[in-house]
Amino acid sequence: MKIDKIDLQVKQWHEVRPDIEPEIMGLFARLLRVSNHISKGIWDQHKSMGLSKGDFDILATLRRNGEPYIMTPTDLYKSTMLTSGAITNRLDKLEKTGWIERTHSQHDRRSYLVKLSDQGMEKIDNSLLAHVENEHALSASLTQKQKSQLDALLKIWLIQFEGELDSAD
């Protein structure tokens, strides 16, 4: 059986505090450490493509939304992992790079729509392929069955914090 640094920490806790169950600490320590490695791996890959995490998130959200690749800033905020304050700054930057276009809404002249430009489409399509390949590399030590099991468990756990969506969402 393989052991890691966390196993040693759990063992130490058992020795000095036999009254607690340190295995849960091991679970969270591993989860946090894996999360840090994954975040760094994804950030490094995005950076090599000339994107920030927020850039990628917005471009990918517009792309996966489907034709005509248009969303309101509010819908983008709700669909991405960015804060509402970060959206405006990020959209300003993406517009300057030519990866998005902003137009006034025909229904409400006070609001505007965000559209993925042709240049933005090319950028996200090229970046998306590299992103998915990177995710496969970052999870290479797991079998496909293990990835599916982990995904199912993490979904259960995430619903504890964020709630379940209606199937219509």
Contacts in CASP RR format, 6 or more apart in sequence:
PFRMAT RR
TARGET T0000
AUTHOR 0000-0000-0000
METHOD contacts of the structure
MODEL  1
MKIDKIDLQVKQWHEVRPDIEPEIMGLFARLLRVSNHISKGIWDQHKSMG
LSKGDFDILATLRRNGEPYIMTPTDLYKSTMLTSGAITNRLDKLEKTGWI
ERTHSQHDRRSYLVKLSDQGMEKIDNSLLAHVENEHALSASLTQKQKSQL
DALLKIWLIQFEGELDSAD
4 30 0 8 1.000
6 26 0 8 1.000
6 29 0 8 1.000
6 30 0 8 1.000
6 33 0 8 1.000
9 22 0 8 1.000
9 25 0 8 1.000
9 26 0 8 1.000
9 29 0 8 1.000
10 22 0 8 1.000
10 23 0 8 1.000
10 25 0 8 1.000
10 26 0 8 1.000
13 20 0 8 1.000
13 22 0 8 1.000
13 25 0 8 1.000
14 22 0 8 1.000
37 138 0 8 1.000
38 138 0 8 1.000
41 134 0 8 1.000
41 138 0 8 1.000
42 53 0 8 1.000
42 131 0 8 1.000
42 134 0 8 1.000
42 135 0 8 1.000
42 138 0 8 1.000
43 53 0 8 1.000
45 130 0 8 1.000
45 131 0 8 1.000
45 134 0 8 1.000
46 52 0 8 1.000
46 53 0 8 1.000
46 55 0 8 1.000
46 56 0 8 1.000
46 127 0 8 1.000
46 131 0 8 1.000
49 56 0 8 1.000
49 123 0 8 1.000
49 126 0 8 1.000
49 127 0 8 1.000
49 130 0 8 1.000
51 59 0 8 1.000
51 123 0 8 1.000
51 127 0 8 1.000
52 90 0 8 1.000
53 81 0 8 1.000
54 80 0 8 1.000
54 81 0 8 1.000
54 82 0 8 1.000
54 86 0 8 1.000
54 90 0 8 1.000
55 90 0 8 1.000
55 93 0 8 1.000
55 94 0 8 1.000
55 99 0 8 1.000
56 124 0 8 1.000
56 127 0 8 1.000
56 131 0 8 1.000
57 80 0 8 1.000
57 81 0 8 1.000
57 82 0 8 1.000
58 76 0 8 1.000
58 80 0 8 1.000
58 82 0 8 1.000
58 87 0 8 1.000
58 90 0 8 1.000
58 91 0 8 1.000
58 94 0 8 1.000
58 100 0 8 1.000
58 114 0 8 1.000
59 94 0 8 1.000
59 99 0 8 1.000
59 100 0 8 1.000
59 116 0 8 1.000
59 120 0 8 1.000
59 123 0 8 1.000
59 124 0 8 1.000
59 127 0 8 1.000
60 124 0 8 1.000
60 128 0 8 1.000
60 131 0 8 1.000
61 71 0 8 1.000
61 76 0 8 1.000
61 79 0 8 1.000
61 80 0 8 1.000
62 69 0 8 1.000
62 70 0 8 1.000
62 71 0 8 1.000
62 76 0 8 1.000
62 100 0 8 1.000
62 114 0 8 1.000
62 115 0 8 1.000
62 116 0 8 1.000
62 124 0 8 1.000
63 69 0 8 1.000
63 116 0 8 1.000
63 121 0 8 1.000
63 124 0 8 1.000
63 125 0 8 1.000
63 128 0 8 1.000
65 71 0 8 1.000
65 79 0 8 1.000
68 115 0 8 1.000
69 115 0 8 1.000
69 116 0 8 1.000
69 121 0 8 1.000
70 113 0 8 1.000
70 114 0 8 1.000
70 115 0 8 1.000
70 116 0 8 1.000
71 79 0 8 1.000
71 113 0 8 1.000
71 114 0 8 1.000
72 105 0 8 1.000
72 111 0 8 1.000
72 112 0 8 1.000
72 113 0 8 1.000
72 114 0 8 1.000
73 87 0 8 1.000
73 88 0 8 1.000
73 91 0 8 1.000
73 112 0 8 1.000
73 114 0 8 1.000
76 87 0 8 1.000
76 91 0 8 1.000
76 114 0 8 1.000
77 83 0 8 1.000
77 84 0 8 1.000
77 87 0 8 1.000
80 87 0 8 1.000
82 90 0 8 1.000
91 100 0 8 1.000
91 102 0 8 1.000
91 114 0 8 1.000
94 100 0 8 1.000
95 101 0 8 1.000
95 102 0 8 1.000
97 119 0 8 1.000
98 117 0 8 1.000
98 119 0 8 1.000
98 120 0 8 1.000
99 116 0 8 1.000
99 117 0 8 1.000
99 119 0 8 1.000
99 120 0 8 1.000
99 123 0 8 1.000
99 124 0 8 1.000
100 114 0 8 1.000
100 115 0 8 1.000
100 116 0 8 1.000
100 117 0 8 1.000
100 120 0 8 1.000
101 114 0 8 1.000
101 115 0 8 1.000
101 117 0 8 1.000
102 112 0 8 1.000
102 113 0 8 1.000
102 114 0 8 1.000
102 115 0 8 1.000
103 112 0 8 1.000
103 113 0 8 1.000
103 115 0 8 1.000
104 111 0 8 1.000
104 112 0 8 1.000
104 113 0 8 1.000
105 111 0 8 1.000
105 112 0 8 1.000
105 113 0 8 1.000
116 124 0 8 1.000
139 147 0 8 1.000
142 150 0 8 1.000
END
